[in-house]
Amino acid sequence: MGPAEGVLKMWYMAGSNAAFGHATSSDGVHWQRPVIDAKRQGGENIIYLEPLGRDSSTVWLDLKSDDPTQRYKMMYYRSGLQMRTSADGKTWSESLGKPGGSSDRSTFFYNPFRKRLVYSIRGSEGGIGRCRYYAESEKFGVADQWASFRDLSRWACADKLDRVKPVDFADQCLTCTISTPRPTRA
């Protein structure tokens, strides 16, 4: 919610792997879709950003930004992480560059105690599988924050006891016998 505006704002995935939808509400129950592009019939509230399509995303209202054009900060995954800024949450900057390696479901938040942005980056590591990596920065959108997610601190990762590849459980169950007889119909 923008405190000065008294309006809740939401950005959501508008379709499977598609664009961003934008909606506003005064009470969090009833939502309206503001017109962003009146020329687009049926999709007036849609924000299209190149590259098209998207996966997970985070939009953050930076109340302490010295630059009004960077009041809103967005990070989303599409062909790598994309970072953008906006003054109003509707019209977004060009990509600020891609940080290093990442995967979908990466996100960020502001740590008010350390006064730094914290990035939670999803990646994978050979032999371990999915990992969550940690990075922090004083600035948003710096393209060279990390060259590879392997350069980052591990935050939460699987270990050698976690399986990387699917277990053959489904195949084994096809040949399993059920030890408890099933009820029969009369």
C-alpha positions in Angstrom: 0.0 0.0 0.0 1.3 3.5 -0.8 0.7 5.3 2.5 0.2 8.6 0.8 -2.4 7.1 -1.6 -4.2 4.8 0.9 -4.5 2.1 -1.8 -3.4 -1.5 -1.8 -1.6 -2.6 -5.0 -1.2 -6.0 -6.4 0.8 -7.5 -9.3 -0.1 -11.0 -10.4 0.7 -13.5 -13.1 -1.9 -12.8 -15.8 -2.1 -16.2 -17.4 0.4 -19.1 -17.5 3.9 -17.8 -17.8 2.5 -14.6 -19.1 2.5 -10.9 -18.4 1.9 -8.9 -15.2 -1.6 -8.0 -14.2 -2.1 -5.0 -11.9 -5.0 -4.4 -9.5 -5.8 -1.9 -6.7 -8.1 -2.0 -3.7 -9.1 0.3 -0.9 -10.1 -2.6 1.5 -8.2 -5.7 0.3 -11.5 -7.5 -0.5 -12.8 -5.6 -3.6 -10.3 -5.1 -6.4 -10.3 -2.9 -9.5 -8.1 -3.3 -12.5 -6.8 0.2 -13.4 -6.4 1.1 -17.1 -2.7 1.1 -18.0 -3.1 0.8 -21.8 -6.5 1.8 -23.1 -5.6 0.6 -26.6 -5.4 -3.0 -25.5 -9.0 -4.3 -25.4 -9.6 -6.9 -22.7 -6.1 -6.4 -21.3 -6.1 -2.8 -20.2 -4.5 -3.6 -16.8 -1.7 -5.7 -18.2 1.9 -4.7 -18.0 4.0 -6.2 -20.8 7.7 -6.3 -20.2 10.4 -7.7 -22.5 11.3 -10.5 -22.5 7.7 -11.5 -22.6 6.5 -14.1 -20.2 7.6 -14.5 -16.6 7.8 -16.8 -13.7 8.1 -15.8 -10.1 8.4 -12.1 -9.2 8.7 -9.6 -6.3 7.5 -6.0 -6.3 8.6 -3.8 -3.4 7.6 -0.3 -2.5 10.7 1.5 -1.4 9.5 4.3 0.9 13.0 5.5 1.5 14.1 5.9 -2.1 15.8 9.2 -2.8 14.9 8.9 -6.5 11.1 9.0 -7.1 11.6 7.1 -10.4 12.8 4.1 -8.3 10.0 4.1 -5.8 8.9 0.6 -6.9 11.4 -2.2 -7.4 10.7 -5.4 -9.3 12.7 -8.6 -9.7 11.3 -11.4 -11.7 12.6 -14.5 -13.5 12.5 -14.7 -17.3 15.6 -15.8 -19.2 17.5 -15.1 -16.0 16.6 -12.6 -13.3 15.3 -9.2 -14.5 15.4 -6.1 -12.4 13.4 -2.9 -13.0 12.2 0.2 -11.2 9.1 2.4 -11.5 7.7 5.7 -10.1 4.1 4.5 -10.1 4.2 0.6 -10.4 2.6 0.7 -13.8 5.3 2.0 -16.2 8.6 0.2 -15.7 12.2 1.1 -16.6 14.2 -0.9 -19.1 16.0 -3.9 -17.5 18.7 -2.7 -15.1 20.8 -5.7 -16.2 20.8 -9.2 -15.1 22.7 -10.2 -12.0 24.6 -13.5 -12.2 23.2 -17.0 -12.3 19.8 -17.8 -10.8 16.7 -19.7 -11.3 12.9 -19.2 -10.9 11.4 -18.5 -7.5 14.2 -16.1 -6.6 13.1 -13.1 -4.5 14.3 -10.2 -2.4 13.4 -8.1 0.6 14.8 -5.1 2.5 16.5 -5.8 5.9 15.9 -2.6 7.9 18.4 -3.7 10.6 21.3 -4.0 8.2 19.8 -1.4 5.8 20.5 -3.7 2.8 18.6 -5.5 0.2 18.7 -9.3 0.7 18.4 -11.6 -2.3 17.2 -15.2 -1.9 18.4 -16.8 -5.1 17.3 -20.3 -6.2 19.9 -22.3 -8.0 21.2 -25.9 -8.0 24.5 -27.5 -7.4 25.7 -30.7 -8.9 25.2 -33.7 -6.7 23.1 -31.8 -4.2 20.2 -30.4 -6.3 18.2 -27.3 -5.4 19.8 -24.7 -3.2 18.8 -21.3 -1.9 21.6 -18.8 -1.9 22.0 -15.5 0.0 23.3 -12.2 -1.3 22.9 -8.7 0.0 23.6 -5.2 -1.5 23.1 -1.6 -0.7 21.8 -0.9 -4.2 19.1 -2.4 -6.4 19.7 -3.4 -10.0 23.5 -3.7 -10.0 24.1 -6.1 -12.9 27.4 -7.5 -11.6 26.3 -8.3 -8.0 27.3 -11.9 -8.5 28.8 -13.8 -11.5 27.3 -17.1 -10.5 25.0 -18.3 -7.7 27.9 -20.5 -6.7 29.7 -17.3 -5.7 27.0 -16.6 -3.1 26.6 -18.0 0.4 24.5 -21.1 0.8 21.4 -20.3 2.7 19.4 -23.5 2.6 20.5 -26.5 0.6 19.9 -30.1 0.2 22.7 -32.3 1.4 24.2 -35.6 0.3 21.3 -37.5 1.9 18.8 -35.8 -0.3 18.1 -37.4 -3.6 18.9 -35.4 -6.8 17.1 -37.6 -9.3 13.6 -39.1 -9.0 13.3 -42.3 -7.0 12.1 -45.3 -8.8 9.2 -45.5 -6.3 6.5 -45.2 -8.9 8.0 -48.1 -10.9 8.3 -50.2 -7.8 4.6 -49.5 -6.9 3.4 -50.8 -10.2 4.7 -54.3 -9.2 3.8 -54.1 -5.5 1.2 -56.4 -4.1 -1.3 -55.0 -1.6 -1.0 -56.8 1.7 -4.4 -55.7 2.9 -7.3 -57.1 0.9 -9.6 -54.6 -0.6 -13.3 -54.8 0.2 -15.3 -56.4 -2.6 -18.8 -55.4 -3.7 -21.6 -57.9 -3.3 
